[in-house]
Amino acid sequence: MKYPVKKQQKEACSRKNIPAAVVMLLLGISHIFACGEKAPQISQESPKGFTFLDIGKNTTLTVWVERDLGNKLGAGVTERWHTIDLETNYKGFIQKYFPDLYELSQKLKTEVVLKPEENPVKLTYRHTQKKETPFAYVELVFSSHTKKPLLFRIRQKRKRADITDIIRKKHGDPQIANWDENVAYGKKGRSLYWKNNKDMLMISVSPDRYDQPEYHIIIYYIENMEEELRIKQEKKKKDKDEAIREAF
């Protein structure tokens, strides 16, 4: 036999001596979940700096952000990335043209080994053909500590407009790094890049096997990476201090 809600509340209070107000609150929460109502979306600031699909340097990764990306790009894969690899175009590229970025990359790799749950979160979207999007491949890496973006890699679909013209209208004329063909395994290519404070957006253009231009876009959120490095260094120091305390 089903009891009315008031009778359930009364019996629950008499059995466990729980105040009626608390029981009503718990029943109310249960009702919300039973009816499938959603928790309110956390509001975020307008994206700042270099942006991609409304995500900027100050955006934090949430389930709502992931859902929005899925709607725009299709099904993706979420995994923990054990290292933050900043290399692009070919091995040795950032060491040759961006030595400061290479140094940061080395520190992020070797400073401290994190627990798996503390590794950066990587979202990968490969099946974008099913969506009306100009991108063939998207890889987004976020900090597990701050939830802020660290690195974005995007490959443009073939037979699309020259994306460099679009970016140039928004961010002005870029600086250019022409590849050294002897280092780039005979490839003729160049990288156009823009700076926003420390952060950098780069578009690299090189021919594919059919001698058609390929566009590879990468966004380095360097300020967020430096924050990630500080967190790792602090955790390393804290772990050392804890080991000494335990020893004595």
C-alpha positions in Angstrom: 0.0 0.0 0.0 1.4 3.5 -0.9 1.3 6.1 1.7 0.7 9.8 1.1 3.9 11.9 1.2 3.0 13.4 4.6 2.6 10.0 6.2 6.0 8.9 4.7 7.6 12.0 6.2 6.0 11.4 9.6 7.1 7.8 9.8 10.6 8.6 8.7 10.9 11.3 11.4 9.6 8.9 14.1 12.0 6.1 13.1 15.2 8.2 12.9 14.4 11.3 14.9 15.2 13.4 11.8 13.5 16.9 11.8 10.6 17.1 9.4 12.2 20.0 7.6 15.2 17.9 6.7 13.0 15.0 5.5 11.0 17.4 3.3 14.3 18.7 1.8 15.6 15.2 1.1 12.3 14.2 -0.5 12.3 17.4 -2.6 15.9 16.6 -3.9 14.8 13.0 -4.7 11.9 14.3 -6.6 14.1 16.6 -8.7 16.4 13.8 -9.7 13.5 11.4 -10.3 11.9 13.9 -12.7 15.2 14.2 -14.6 15.6 18.0 -14.0 19.0 19.4 -14.8 21.3 21.2 -12.4 21.7 24.9 -13.4 24.5 25.7 -15.8 27.4 27.5 -14.3 27.8 30.9 -15.9 31.2 31.8 -17.3 33.0 35.0 -18.3 33.1 36.0 -21.9 36.0 34.1 -23.5 39.3 36.2 -23.7 42.3 36.1 -25.9 42.5 33.6 -28.8 39.2 31.7 -28.9 37.9 28.6 -30.6 34.2 27.7 -30.6 33.6 30.2 -27.8 36.4 28.8 -25.6 39.1 31.3 -24.5 42.0 31.3 -22.1 39.7 32.0 -19.2 37.1 29.3 -20.0 36.8 26.4 -17.6 36.0 22.9 -18.7 32.6 21.7 -17.5 30.1 19.1 -18.6 28.2 21.9 -20.4 31.2 22.9 -22.4 31.8 19.3 -23.4 28.1 18.9 -24.4 28.4 22.1 -26.5 31.5 20.8 -28.2 29.8 17.5 -28.9 26.9 19.3 -30.5 29.2 21.2 -32.8 31.9 18.6 -33.6 30.2 15.3 -33.0 31.2 12.4 -30.8 34.6 12.8 -29.1 37.0 10.9 -26.9 38.0 12.1 -23.4 41.2 10.8 -21.8 44.0 11.8 -19.5 47.1 12.9 -21.3 50.2 12.0 -19.3 52.4 14.6 -20.9 51.8 18.0 -22.5 53.6 17.7 -25.9 53.9 21.2 -27.5 55.8 20.0 -30.6 54.2 20.8 -34.0 54.9 20.5 -37.8 58.0 18.3 -37.4 60.4 17.2 -34.7 62.6 20.1 -33.6 60.4 22.8 -34.9 59.7 24.7 -31.7 63.3 24.2 -30.5 64.5 26.0 -33.7 61.9 28.8 -34.0 60.5 29.2 -30.4 63.2 28.3 -27.9 61.3 29.7 -24.9 58.3 27.5 -25.8 60.6 24.5 -26.1 62.1 25.2 -22.6 58.6 25.4 -21.1 57.7 22.1 -22.9 60.7 20.4 -21.4 59.8 21.6 -17.9 56.2 20.5 -18.2 57.3 17.0 -19.3 60.0 16.5 -16.6 59.2 18.6 -13.6 57.1 16.0 -11.8 55.2 12.9 -12.5 51.6 13.4 -11.6 48.9 11.0 -10.4 46.7 9.8 -13.3 43.8 11.8 -12.1 45.9 15.0 -12.1 47.1 14.6 -15.7 45.7 17.0 -18.3 42.3 16.2 -19.9 42.4 15.7 -23.6 39.3 15.9 -25.8 39.7 14.5 -29.3 37.2 14.9 -32.1 37.9 12.8 -35.3 34.5 12.2 -36.8 33.7 15.7 -37.7 32.5 14.8 -41.2 29.0 14.2 -39.8 28.9 17.9 -38.7 28.7 21.1 -40.7 32.1 22.3 -39.5 35.2 23.4 -41.4 37.5 21.3 -39.2 38.6 17.7 -39.9 40.3 17.1 -36.6 40.2 18.8 -33.2 42.2 18.2 -30.1 41.7 20.2 -26.9 43.8 19.9 -23.8 42.7 21.3 -20.4 44.4 21.4 -17.0 42.9 19.1 -14.5 43.8 21.6 -11.8 42.4 24.9 -13.1 40.1 23.4 -15.8 41.5 26.0 -18.2 42.7 25.3 -21.7 46.4 24.6 -22.3 46.7 23.6 -25.9 44.4 23.3 -29.0 45.3 21.5 -32.2 42.9 21.9 -35.2 43.2 20.6 -38.8 41.1 22.3 -41.4 39.1 20.3 -43.9 40.2 20.3 -47.5 38.6 22.6 -50.1 37.9 25.4 -47.6 38.7 29.1 -47.7 42.1 30.2 -46.7 41.7 30.5 -42.9 44.7 32.8 -42.7 42.7 35.6 -44.3 40.0 35.2 -41.7 42.4 35.3 -38.8 44.3 38.2 -40.3 41.1 40.3 -40.4 40.6 39.6 -36.7 44.1 39.7 -35.3 46.1 41.8 -37.8 49.2 40.8 -39.8 51.1 37.8 -38.4 54.7 37.1 -38.0 56.1 34.5 -40.3 58.5 31.6 -39.8 59.6 30.0 -43.1 60.6 26.4 -42.6 64.2 25.3 -43.2 63.6 22.5 -45.8 66.7 20.6 -44.7 65.3 20.3 -41.2 61.7 19.7 -42.3 62.5 16.6 -44.4 62.2 18.4 -47.7 58.8 20.0 -46.9 58.2 23.5 -48.1 56.1 25.2 -45.5 55.7 28.3 -43.4 54.0 29.1 -40.1 52.1 32.3 -39.5 51.7 33.2 -35.9 50.0 35.9 -33.7 50.8 36.8 -30.1 48.3 37.9 -27.4 50.4 38.7 -24.3 52.2 35.4 -23.9 49.7 33.2 -25.7 50.2 32.3 -29.4 48.0 31.2 -32.3 49.8 29.6 -35.2 48.7 28.5 -38.6 51.1 26.2 -40.5 50.7 25.8 -44.2 52.4 22.9 -46.1 51.5 20.8 -49.2 49.9 17.4 -48.8 50.7 14.4 -51.0 48.6 15.9 -53.8 50.5 19.2 -53.5 47.4 20.9 -52.1 47.8 23.2 -49.1 47.1 21.8 -45.7 46.3 24.1 -42.7 47.2 23.1 -39.2 46.2 25.4 -36.4 47.6 25.3 -32.9 46.8 27.6 -30.0 49.3 27.7 -27.1 47.8 29.1 -23.9 51.2 29.8 -22.5 50.0 31.8 -19.4 47.8 28.8 -18.4 50.7 26.4 -19.0 52.9 28.5 -16.8 50.2 28.4 -14.1 50.1 24.6 -14.5 53.9 24.4 -14.1 53.7 26.5 -10.9 51.1 24.1 -9.5 53.3 21.1 -10.4 56.3 22.7 -8.7 54.3 23.5 -5.6 53.0 19.9 -5.4 56.6 18.6 -5.8 57.8 20.8 -2.9 54.9 19.8 -0.8 55.5 16.1 -1.4 59.2 16.5 -0.5 58.3 18.4 2.7 55.8 15.7 3.6 58.4 12.9 3.1 60.8 14.7 5.5 58.1 15.1 8.1 57.2 11.5 7.9 60.8 10.5 8.3 61.2 12.4 11.6 
